[in-house]
Amino acid sequence: MASQVSTGDQQINGQQLDVRQFGARGDGQTDDTDAFQAALAEAAKRGGAVHVPSGTFRVRLSSAGVQRFTGVKLSAGCQLVGDGVDRTIIRAIGESADPSWESLRLILVDRNTRLADMTIDGDKEHIDRGKFHRKAAILVRTLPDVEQAVFENLRVINGFADGEAEGFGLSVTKSRNCTVRNVEAFDNDGSGIAIGGDVYETTASDIVVDNVRTYRNGWQGVALYGARKVTVTHAEAYENYRNGLNAEWCDDITFRDCESHDNRLRGLRVAGFSHNIHYENVASKHNGASAGNGAELIVEPQPFAKANPKSGVQEVGVPQNITVSNCALEPASGKPHVLFNMDVEAVNIGTSAPQGVVIDSDGAENWQIRANRDETRLAPGVVFPRLAKRQGVAIDPSQAARGVGAEVGGVTMDRQQAGPGARPHRQGARAGERRAARADRGHQGQEGDQEHHSGGLLGAIENILGLDTDHDVNAHAAAPAPQGQSSAPSGPTPGAGAGKQITINQKGGFIDIPQPGAGRYVCHLRYRIATPATWLFMLRDPNTKDSVREIRQEAKANTNDTQVWFESDLLPPPGMSGQYVLRVQCGTDGTNTLEMETVQFTPL
């Protein structure tokens, strides 16, 4: 039967069948499953579409096994199209669920298919929760290895899930080149929309999700797990029990022009070995208001759901390469904009902390960033490109004061030598290098160790050098320090003079770098180390010797060349001098060498 059928926003040309021709009633009472099966089987032969007119059509749930599946299946080349979400309803018969089933399915979809213009209702109210403990339903799901499946103009509601089982309203699994468009998923016990696969076998890839709305679901709003090359645009996720937009163990994912708000835990979540995750023009607002670890964006390690089949090890991964561009994060009261949840015992894949986190949004340098739920704005791997464009003040590392046990340029300085204005004596080429470096920087210098500077910043530096020569080797544990690869902020740069190298012996030595006055700064340091170690960065008041802020930087590579963003939190508290020094001290036993290349303070 060749014809043209109007189906909401679409026109279908070619072979078209009406499900009522095969006995469907659509009266909300009759079991129409057999009629759907017969109509779709005929459509598969002809390569056409089955039209489902206005009405409520009841169909049976089925077990998950494909071979014994008795629900509604779209075979290759079929289309199942209704008259619109408010007119055509396919509703599960909840009472038909068999307690012996491990999970429940309603509609399965094969390759080169289209499901459109209707409401899919899981009828969870009539599923006996006592008989389906820790079991769940998936209302619409692709078969594995499907290509060219299209889901559009759909409403997916009332999916069942019990206990820790995670069900889905609509799931694209281990499939490619599929489209989910104009879909509303809500009041499902599990996640609203899921795109997933298996990182060790077959992932879901090349998926487009556009113009979707997911809300009041019992798990995630949009859940990506083991997926790659997925673009999610114009998605709104809100009032979901867990996270709004969720990506776990994914690669090359873009969320663009989306909004996630008022979800119970987080607005945006990245977990496991997820890399190349991009948020562009995304708003995340007022999430996690009632949750202890709520946040607008959380980045955290995670074990994969099963062991690696080659090694037999259940691997734990950490996200890498995340960009947050032109995004607006507005947290609930007391919640952070960004939370790095790094509480993990072992990591098999990637480093122990996220790398390549680029936050490039208006005002992002003022976001509250926490690591391990610590009350700090410091976090590993974070770079603020817009902040890097601001004018900074470069400090000559060779002018900083060294503490007891610190060997500088081959000359060991004791406590007495590390007083105000103290300098290690150098001979021959080293002294010449130092004078040449000063000349290159435009400073006025004299022979030996006597330096005369005019007032202003450098004068202030002279006044505070060496005021704090004691050291505390029992520094308390703190959040991982931020690091990342980025160009240095603009401004003057120190020359390549001597006096930048410090050798640390048994954690006894340190280097104090002056901060230029009171206020909020980011201190950008570029350094190299001789041996992998943990380094402590402590913002201290040289008068009271109190640590205002402390972070740890775990540098693992011998040729470590990184940047540490250290930020004092606010204006100095009452009673403090308001002029801090940044102490750099090794936090690992043994002898180590730190070569400080760049020290630059940029005001916020």
C-alpha positions as CSV (number, residue, x, y, z in Angstrom):
1,M,0.0,0.0,0.0
2,A,1.8,3.1,-1.2
3,S,0.7,6.3,0.5
4,Q,1.8,9.3,2.4
5,V,1.0,9.6,6.1
6,S,1.2,12.7,8.3
7,T,2.9,11.8,11.7
8,G,3.1,14.9,13.8
9,D,6.2,16.9,12.5
10,Q,7.2,14.4,9.9
11,Q,5.9,13.0,6.6
12,I,6.6,9.3,5.8
13,N,6.6,8.3,2.2
14,G,6.4,4.7,0.8
15,Q,4.9,1.6,2.3
16,Q,2.6,2.3,5.3
17,L,0.6,0.0,7.4
18,D,-2.0,0.8,10.2
19,V,-1.6,-1.3,13.3
20,R,-5.4,-1.5,13.5
21,Q,-5.4,-3.6,10.3
22,F,-3.8,-6.3,12.4
23,G,-6.3,-6.3,15.2
24,A,-5.0,-3.5,17.5
25,R,-7.8,-1.8,19.5
26,G,-6.1,1.2,21.2
27,D,-8.8,1.3,23.9
28,G,-6.5,1.3,26.9
29,Q,-7.7,-2.2,27.9
30,T,-7.0,-4.7,25.2
31,D,-3.6,-6.5,24.9
32,D,-2.4,-5.3,21.5
33,T,1.0,-6.9,21.6
34,D,0.2,-9.5,19.0
35,A,-1.1,-6.9,16.6
36,F,2.0,-4.9,16.9
37,Q,4.2,-7.9,16.3
38,A,2.3,-8.9,13.2
39,A,2.3,-5.3,11.8
40,L,6.0,-4.9,12.3
41,A,6.8,-8.3,10.8
42,E,4.9,-7.3,7.7
43,A,6.6,-3.9,7.6
44,A,10.0,-5.6,7.8
45,K,9.2,-7.5,4.6
46,R,8.1,-4.4,2.8
47,G,10.6,-2.0,4.3
48,G,7.9,0.4,5.3
49,A,6.3,2.0,8.3
50,V,3.6,1.1,10.8
51,H,1.3,3.9,11.8
52,V,-0.1,4.0,15.3
53,P,-3.1,6.3,15.4
54,S,-4.5,8.2,18.4
55,G,-5.4,6.0,21.3
56,T,-3.8,4.0,24.2
57,F,-2.3,0.7,23.1
58,R,-1.4,-1.8,25.8
59,V,1.5,-4.1,25.2
60,R,3.3,-6.7,27.3
61,L,6.6,-6.4,29.0
62,S,9.2,-9.1,28.3
63,S,12.4,-10.5,29.6
64,A,15.7,-9.2,28.4
65,G,16.7,-12.2,26.3
66,V,16.6,-11.4,22.6
67,Q,15.8,-14.9,21.5
68,R,12.7,-15.1,23.8
69,F,11.7,-11.5,23.6
70,T,7.9,-11.2,23.3
71,G,7.4,-7.5,23.4
72,V,7.5,-5.0,20.6
73,K,10.5,-5.2,18.2
74,L,11.3,-2.9,15.3
75,S,13.2,-5.1,12.9
76,A,15.8,-3.7,10.5
77,G,14.3,-1.1,8.1
78,C,11.0,-0.6,10.1
79,Q,9.4,2.6,11.4
80,L,6.8,2.9,14.1
81,V,5.2,6.3,14.0
82,G,2.3,7.8,16.0
83,D,0.2,10.9,15.7
84,G,2.0,12.8,18.5
85,V,3.0,12.5,22.1
86,D,-0.4,13.7,23.4
87,R,-2.4,11.5,21.1
88,T,-0.6,8.1,20.6
89,I,0.3,6.2,23.8
90,I,1.9,2.8,24.0
91,R,1.5,1.6,27.6
92,A,3.1,-1.4,29.2
93,I,0.9,-4.0,31.0
94,G,2.7,-3.9,34.3
95,E,0.8,-7.0,35.6
96,S,2.3,-9.1,32.8
97,A,5.8,-8.9,34.3
98,D,7.2,-12.3,35.3
99,P,9.1,-12.4,38.6
100,S,11.6,-14.9,37.1
101,W,12.9,-12.3,34.7
102,E,16.2,-10.6,35.6
103,S,15.1,-7.4,33.8
104,L,12.2,-6.0,31.8
105,R,12.0,-4.7,28.2
106,L,9.1,-3.1,26.3
107,I,10.4,-2.0,22.9
108,L,13.6,-3.3,21.2
109,V,15.0,-1.5,18.1
110,D,17.2,-2.9,15.3
111,R,19.3,-1.0,12.7
112,N,18.0,1.5,10.2
113,T,14.8,2.2,12.1
114,R,12.7,5.1,13.4
115,L,10.5,5.4,16.4
116,A,8.6,8.7,16.6
117,D,5.6,10.8,17.6
118,M,4.2,9.0,20.6
119,T,4.4,8.4,24.4
120,I,6.0,5.3,25.8
121,D,4.6,4.6,29.3
122,G,6.2,1.9,31.5
123,D,3.1,1.5,33.8
124,K,5.4,1.1,36.9
125,E,2.5,1.5,39.3
126,H,1.3,-2.0,38.3
127,I,4.6,-3.8,38.7
128,D,4.9,-5.7,41.9
129,R,8.0,-4.3,43.6
130,G,8.1,-7.1,46.1
131,K,8.7,-9.6,43.3
132,F,11.2,-7.4,41.4
133,H,13.7,-6.5,44.1
134,R,16.8,-5.0,42.6
135,K,15.5,-5.4,39.1
136,A,14.7,-2.8,36.5
137,A,13.1,-2.1,33.2
138,I,14.3,-0.4,30.0
139,L,11.4,0.9,28.1
140,V,13.1,1.6,24.7
141,R,16.5,0.1,23.8
142,T,18.6,-0.6,20.8
143,L,20.0,-4.0,20.2
144,P,23.8,-4.2,20.2
145,D,25.7,-3.1,17.1
146,V,22.8,-1.1,15.7
147,E,23.4,1.7,13.2
148,Q,21.1,4.5,11.9
149,A,18.4,4.3,14.6
150,V,16.4,7.5,15.0
151,F,14.3,8.3,18.1
152,E,12.4,11.6,17.8
153,N,9.3,13.4,19.1
154,L,8.9,11.0,22.0
155,R,7.8,11.1,25.6
156,V,9.2,8.3,27.8
157,I,7.7,8.0,31.3
158,N,7.1,5.7,34.3
159,G,9.9,3.3,33.8
160,F,10.4,0.8,36.7
161,A,13.5,0.2,38.8
162,D,13.9,-1.1,42.3
163,G,16.7,-0.9,44.8
164,E,20.2,-0.5,43.4
165,A,19.2,-1.6,39.9
166,E,19.5,1.1,37.3
167,G,16.8,1.2,34.7
168,F,16.5,3.5,31.7
169,G,13.7,5.2,29.9
170,L,15.5,5.3,26.5
171,S,18.8,3.5,26.0
172,V,21.2,3.5,23.0
173,T,23.6,0.8,23.8
174,K,26.8,-0.4,21.9
175,S,25.4,1.2,18.7
176,R,26.6,3.8,16.2
177,N,25.3,6.7,14.2
178,C,22.1,7.1,16.1
179,T,20.0,10.2,16.8
180,V,17.9,11.1,19.9
181,R,15.9,14.2,19.1
182,N,13.0,16.0,20.7
183,V,12.6,13.6,23.5
184,E,11.1,14.1,27.0
185,A,11.9,11.6,29.7
186,F,10.5,11.9,33.2
187,D,9.2,10.1,36.2
188,N,11.3,7.0,35.4
189,D,12.7,5.2,38.4
190,G,16.0,4.9,36.6
191,S,17.8,7.3,34.3
192,G,15.8,9.2,31.7
193,I,18.1,8.9,28.6
194,A,21.2,6.6,28.5
195,I,23.9,6.3,25.9
196,G,26.3,3.4,26.8
197,G,28.7,0.7,25.9
198,D,31.6,-1.3,27.1
199,V,35.1,0.3,26.9
200,Y,36.6,-3.2,26.6
201,E,34.3,-4.4,23.9
202,T,31.8,-2.2,22.0
203,T,31.1,1.3,22.9
204,A,28.3,3.5,21.8
205,S,29.7,6.0,19.3
206,D,28.8,8.8,17.0
207,I,25.5,9.6,18.8
208,V,23.6,12.9,18.5
209,V,21.3,13.9,21.4
210,D,19.5,17.1,20.7
211,N,16.6,19.1,22.3
212,V,15.8,16.7,25.1
213,R,14.3,17.3,28.5
214,T,14.8,14.9,31.4
215,Y,13.4,15.5,34.9
216,R,12.1,13.8,38.1
217,N,14.0,10.6,37.2
218,G,15.2,8.3,39.9
219,W,18.8,8.2,38.8
220,Q,20.5,10.5,36.2
221,G,18.9,12.8,33.8
222,V,21.2,12.1,30.8
223,A,23.6,9.2,31.5
224,L,26.6,8.5,29.3
225,Y,28.6,5.4,30.2
226,G,31.3,3.9,28.0
227,A,30.4,6.1,25.1
228,R,32.5,8.1,22.6
229,K,31.9,10.8,20.1
230,V,28.6,11.9,21.6
231,T,27.2,15.4,21.2
232,V,24.5,16.5,23.6
233,T,22.9,19.9,22.6
234,H,19.9,21.8,24.0
235,A,19.4,19.4,26.8
236,E,17.6,20.4,30.1
237,A,18.0,18.2,33.1
238,Y,16.3,19.0,36.4
239,E,15.0,17.5,39.6
240,N,16.6,14.2,39.0
241,Y,17.5,12.1,42.0
242,R,21.2,12.0,41.3
243,N,23.0,14.0,38.5
244,G,21.7,16.1,35.7
245,L,24.3,15.5,32.9
246,N,26.5,12.5,33.7
247,A,29.6,11.1,31.8
248,E,31.5,8.0,33.0
249,W,34.3,6.3,31.2
250,C,33.6,8.3,28.0
251,D,35.8,9.8,25.3
252,D,35.2,12.9,23.1
253,I,31.9,14.1,24.6
254,T,30.5,17.6,24.0
255,F,27.7,19.2,26.0
256,R,26.6,22.4,24.3
257,D,23.9,24.9,25.0
258,C,22.5,22.8,27.9
259,E,21.1,23.5,31.3
260,S,21.2,21.3,34.5
261,H,19.5,22.6,37.6
262,D,18.0,21.6,40.9
263,N,19.2,18.0,40.7
264,R,19.8,16.3,44.0
265,L,23.5,15.7,43.7
266,R,25.3,17.5,40.9
267,G,24.6,19.4,37.8
268,L,27.5,18.0,35.7
269,R,29.6,14.9,36.5
270,V,32.7,13.4,35.0
271,A,33.9,10.1,36.4
272,G,36.3,7.3,35.6
273,F,38.9,7.4,32.8
274,S,36.8,10.0,30.8
275,H,38.8,12.2,28.6
276,N,38.2,15.0,26.1
277,I,35.0,16.1,27.8
278,H,33.8,19.5,26.7
279,Y,31.2,21.8,28.2
280,E,30.3,24.8,26.0
281,N,27.7,27.4,26.9
282,V,26.3,25.2,29.7
283,A,24.5,26.5,32.8
284,S,24.5,24.5,36.0
285,K,22.5,26.0,38.8
286,H,21.4,25.1,42.4
287,N,22.3,21.4,42.3
288,G,23.0,19.3,45.4
289,A,21.2,21.7,47.8
290,S,20.3,18.8,50.1
291,A,23.4,16.6,49.5
292,G,26.6,16.6,51.5
293,N,28.9,16.4,48.4
294,G,26.7,18.3,46.0
295,A,28.3,20.4,43.4
296,E,27.7,22.1,40.0
297,L,30.6,20.1,38.4
298,I,32.2,17.1,40.0
299,V,35.3,15.4,38.6
300,E,36.2,12.1,40.3
301,P,37.9,8.7,39.9
302,Q,35.8,5.6,39.5
303,P,36.3,1.8,39.0
304,F,34.9,0.4,35.8
305,A,31.8,-1.9,36.2
306,K,33.8,-5.0,35.5
307,A,37.3,-6.3,35.3
308,N,39.5,-5.8,32.3
309,P,39.2,-9.2,30.4
310,K,42.9,-9.1,29.6
311,S,44.3,-8.4,33.0
312,G,41.5,-9.5,35.3
313,V,41.9,-6.3,37.2
314,Q,39.0,-4.0,37.9
315,E,40.6,-0.7,36.8
316,V,40.1,2.7,38.4
317,G,40.4,5.7,36.2
318,V,40.6,9.5,36.6
319,P,39.2,12.0,34.1
320,Q,41.6,13.9,31.9
321,N,41.3,16.8,29.5
322,I,38.1,18.7,30.5
323,T,37.2,22.1,29.1
324,V,34.6,24.4,30.5
325,S,34.0,27.2,28.0
326,N,31.5,30.1,28.4
327,C,29.7,28.3,31.2
328,A,27.7,29.7,34.1
329,L,27.8,27.7,37.4
330,E,25.6,29.0,40.2
331,P,25.8,26.7,43.3
332,A,23.3,26.2,46.0
333,S,24.2,27.8,49.3
334,G,27.4,26.4,50.7
335,K,28.1,24.2,47.7
336,P,31.1,24.5,45.4
337,H,31.1,25.3,41.8
338,V,33.7,22.6,41.1
339,L,34.5,19.6,43.3
340,F,37.5,17.3,42.7
341,N,36.5,14.2,44.7
342,M,39.9,12.5,44.8
343,D,39.3,10.1,47.7
344,V,40.6,6.9,46.1
345,E,43.1,4.3,47.2
346,A,44.5,3.2,43.8
347,V,44.4,4.4,40.3
348,N,45.3,2.0,37.4
349,I,44.5,4.3,34.4
350,G,45.8,7.8,34.1
351,T,47.4,9.9,36.8
352,S,46.2,10.1,40.4
353,A,44.8,13.5,39.7
354,P,42.9,15.1,36.7
355,Q,45.1,16.8,34.1
356,G,44.3,19.4,31.5
357,V,41.2,20.9,33.2
358,V,40.7,24.2,31.4
359,I,38.1,26.6,32.8
360,D,37.5,29.4,30.3
361,S,34.4,31.2,31.4
362,D,33.6,34.7,32.6
363,G,34.2,35.0,36.3
364,A,35.4,31.4,36.5
365,E,38.5,32.5,38.5
366,N,36.2,33.4,41.3
367,W,34.4,30.1,41.4
368,Q,34.7,28.0,44.5
369,I,36.8,25.0,43.8
370,R,37.2,22.2,46.3
371,A,39.5,19.1,46.3
372,N,38.5,16.2,48.5
373,R,35.7,18.3,50.0
374,D,38.4,20.5,51.5
375,E,37.4,24.1,52.0
376,T,39.7,25.4,49.4
377,R,39.7,26.9,45.9
378,L,42.7,24.8,45.0
379,A,42.4,21.8,42.7
380,P,44.6,19.6,40.6
381,G,45.1,20.3,36.9
382,V,43.1,23.5,36.7
383,V,44.0,26.3,34.2
384,F,42.2,29.6,33.8
385,P,43.1,30.9,30.3
386,R,41.3,34.2,30.8
387,L,43.2,34.8,34.0
388,A,46.5,34.0,32.2
389,K,45.8,37.0,29.9
390,R,45.9,39.4,32.8
391,Q,49.0,41.4,33.7
392,G,51.1,39.7,36.3
393,V,54.1,40.6,38.5
394,A,57.1,38.4,38.0
395,I,59.3,37.6,40.9
396,D,63.0,36.7,40.4
397,P,63.3,33.3,42.0
398,S,67.0,33.9,42.8
399,Q,66.0,36.7,45.3
400,A,63.9,34.5,47.5
401,A,65.1,33.6,51.0
402,R,66.4,30.0,51.6
403,G,66.0,28.2,54.9
404,V,68.1,25.8,56.9
405,G,69.5,22.8,55.0
406,A,68.8,24.3,51.6
407,E,71.7,24.2,49.2
408,V,71.5,26.9,46.5
409,G,73.6,26.7,43.4
410,G,76.0,24.3,45.1
411,V,76.5,26.4,48.2
412,T,74.7,25.3,51.4
413,M,73.1,28.0,53.5
414,D,72.6,27.6,57.2
415,R,70.0,29.4,59.4
416,Q,72.3,32.4,60.0
417,Q,72.9,32.9,56.3
418,A,69.2,32.9,55.5
419,G,68.5,36.2,57.3
420,P,67.2,39.4,55.8
421,G,69.0,40.2,52.6
422,A,71.3,37.2,52.9
423,R,72.8,35.9,49.6
424,P,75.0,32.8,49.0
425,H,78.5,33.9,48.0
426,R,79.4,32.8,44.5
427,Q,82.6,32.8,42.6
428,G,83.8,33.1,39.0
429,A,81.3,32.3,36.3
430,R,78.3,32.1,38.7
431,A,78.7,35.6,39.9
432,G,79.0,36.8,36.3
433,E,75.9,34.9,35.3
434,R,74.0,36.5,38.1
435,R,75.1,40.0,37.3
436,A,74.3,39.4,33.6
437,A,70.8,38.1,34.5
438,R,70.1,41.2,36.5
439,A,71.2,43.4,33.7
440,D,69.0,41.6,31.3
441,R,66.0,42.2,33.6
442,G,66.8,45.9,33.7
443,H,67.6,45.9,37.4
444,Q,70.5,48.1,38.9
445,G,73.1,45.8,40.5
446,Q,76.5,46.0,42.0
447,E,79.4,43.6,42.5
448,G,79.1,40.9,45.1
449,D,75.9,40.4,47.0
450,Q,74.8,44.0,47.7
451,E,71.7,45.0,45.6
452,H,70.0,48.4,45.6
453,H,66.5,48.8,44.4
454,S,64.1,51.7,44.3
455,G,60.8,51.6,46.2
456,G,57.6,49.9,45.2
457,L,57.3,46.1,44.7
458,L,61.0,45.3,44.7
459,G,61.5,47.4,47.8
460,A,58.8,45.5,49.5
461,I,60.5,42.3,48.5
462,E,63.7,43.4,50.1
463,N,62.0,44.2,53.3
464,I,60.4,40.7,53.8
465,L,63.1,38.4,52.5
466,G,64.3,36.0,55.1
467,L,61.9,37.1,57.9
468,D,60.7,33.5,58.4
469,T,63.6,31.1,58.6
470,D,62.2,28.4,60.9
471,H,60.4,25.5,59.3
472,D,57.7,23.0,60.0
473,V,58.4,19.5,58.7
474,N,55.2,18.1,60.1
475,A,52.9,19.9,57.7
476,H,49.3,18.6,57.8
477,A,47.8,16.8,54.8
478,A,46.1,19.0,52.4
479,A,44.3,18.9,49.0
480,P,46.2,18.1,45.9
481,A,47.7,21.1,44.3
482,P,46.6,22.5,41.0
483,Q,48.7,21.9,38.0
484,G,48.3,22.2,34.3
485,Q,49.9,23.0,31.0
486,S,49.4,26.5,29.9
487,S,51.3,29.6,28.8
488,A,52.4,31.9,31.5
489,P,50.5,35.1,32.2
490,S,51.7,38.1,30.4
491,G,54.2,40.3,32.1
492,P,57.9,40.5,32.9
493,T,59.7,37.2,33.0
494,P,62.9,36.4,35.1
495,G,66.1,35.8,33.2
496,A,68.1,32.7,33.2
497,G,70.4,33.7,36.0
498,A,71.9,31.5,38.7
499,G,70.5,31.1,42.2
500,K,67.3,29.3,41.1
501,Q,68.2,25.8,42.2
502,I,67.5,24.6,45.7
503,T,68.6,21.2,47.1
504,I,66.4,19.9,49.9
505,N,67.9,17.5,52.5
506,Q,65.6,15.4,54.6
507,K,62.8,17.9,54.3
508,G,64.9,20.5,56.2
509,G,65.2,23.1,53.5
510,F,62.7,25.5,52.0
511,I,62.5,28.6,49.9
512,D,60.3,31.6,50.7
513,I,58.9,33.7,47.9
514,P,57.3,37.1,48.8
515,Q,53.8,37.8,47.7
516,P,53.4,41.4,46.5
517,G,51.0,42.9,49.1
518,A,47.6,42.1,50.5
519,G,44.7,40.8,48.4
520,R,43.8,37.7,46.4
521,Y,46.4,36.4,44.0
522,V,47.1,33.4,41.9
523,C,50.7,32.4,42.1
524,H,51.9,30.8,38.9
525,L,55.1,28.7,39.4
526,R,57.0,26.7,36.8
527,Y,59.5,24.3,38.2
528,R,61.5,21.2,37.6
529,I,62.5,18.5,40.1
530,A,65.3,15.9,40.2
531,T,63.4,13.1,41.9
532,P,59.6,12.4,42.1
533,A,58.3,13.7,45.4
534,T,55.6,15.5,47.1
535,W,56.1,19.3,47.5
536,L,54.4,21.6,50.0
537,F,53.3,25.0,49.0
538,M,52.4,27.1,52.1
539,L,51.1,30.6,52.2
540,R,52.5,32.0,55.5
541,D,52.5,35.2,57.5
542,P,56.2,36.0,58.1
543,N,55.3,37.9,61.3
544,T,53.0,35.3,63.1
545,K,54.5,32.3,61.2
546,D,50.9,31.0,60.7
547,S,50.1,29.0,57.5
548,V,47.1,30.7,55.8
549,R,46.9,28.1,53.1
550,E,48.7,24.8,52.4
551,I,48.5,22.5,49.4
552,R,50.5,19.5,48.3
553,Q,51.8,18.9,44.8
554,E,52.6,15.3,43.9
555,A,55.1,15.5,41.1
556,K,55.9,12.1,39.7
557,A,58.0,12.8,36.6
558,N,61.7,13.4,37.0
559,T,61.5,16.0,34.2
560,N,58.4,17.6,35.7
561,D,57.6,20.9,34.0
562,T,54.3,22.1,35.3
563,Q,52.5,25.0,36.8
564,V,51.1,25.4,40.3
565,W,48.3,27.8,40.8
566,F,48.4,28.9,44.4
567,E,45.8,31.4,45.5
568,S,45.4,33.2,48.8
569,D,41.8,33.1,49.7
570,L,40.7,36.6,50.7
571,L,42.1,39.8,52.1
572,P,44.3,39.0,55.2
573,P,42.3,38.3,58.4
574,P,42.4,40.9,61.2
575,G,45.7,40.8,63.1
576,M,47.8,39.4,60.3
577,S,50.4,41.4,58.6
578,G,48.8,41.3,55.1
579,Q,52.1,40.6,53.4
580,Y,52.7,36.9,52.9
581,V,55.4,34.6,51.7
582,L,54.9,31.5,49.7
583,R,57.0,28.7,51.3
584,V,58.1,25.8,49.0
585,Q,59.2,22.8,51.0
586,C,59.7,19.1,50.1
587,G,57.2,16.8,51.8
588,T,59.0,13.6,51.0
589,D,62.0,12.1,52.9
590,G,65.3,12.1,51.2
591,T,67.3,14.6,49.1
592,N,65.8,16.4,46.2
593,T,66.4,19.4,43.9
594,L,63.9,22.0,42.9
595,E,64.7,24.3,40.0
596,M,62.4,27.3,40.1
597,E,62.0,28.8,36.7
598,T,59.0,31.2,36.9
599,V,57.3,32.9,39.8
600,Q,54.5,35.2,38.9
601,F,51.6,36.7,40.9
602,T,48.4,37.7,39.2
603,P,45.7,39.6,41.1
604,L,42.1,38.4,41.0
